[in-house]
Amino acid sequence: HQRKGYGRFLIDFSYELSKKEEKVGSPEKPMSDLGQQAYKPYWTSTIVDFLLNQSNEGSMSIMEMSKLTSIMAEDIIFTLNMLGLLKYINGVYFIAAERNLLEKLAKKHPVKNPRVDPSKLHWTPYLTDIKRDKFSIHSKKPSIEEENKRGNGGF
């Protein structure tokens, strides 16, 4: 039963559960060579697909990407860097991903089946104290844009 995509399916399943829990997830570190062979292609295809489908949004922070994909920010940074999409200019990191480049990357790193259909996933997570849970997306610091939208009046 090898080479049928079941490992990728389980990785996708774990990230979909993380989305339901409103948490970010990551494999145990340090990763084995086999773990890297499984996770790197998943992150690559998922992030490229995400950027391709979000490309009309304009700007987006790594933390916002992390919240929407449930992939830990450090894994997103690693993947963007590996793809050559992370740029550093004047002390600021940004994602340089034009649509034509993303389309080429999507052909090179396609999202493969089988995939988890989130609409078919019926599961209620165990709730914990969000402020103490370092993996909760609600415990993450907001982006500068989110803070500006709220104003200076506090939370």
Disulfide bonds with the S-S distance in Angstrom:
none
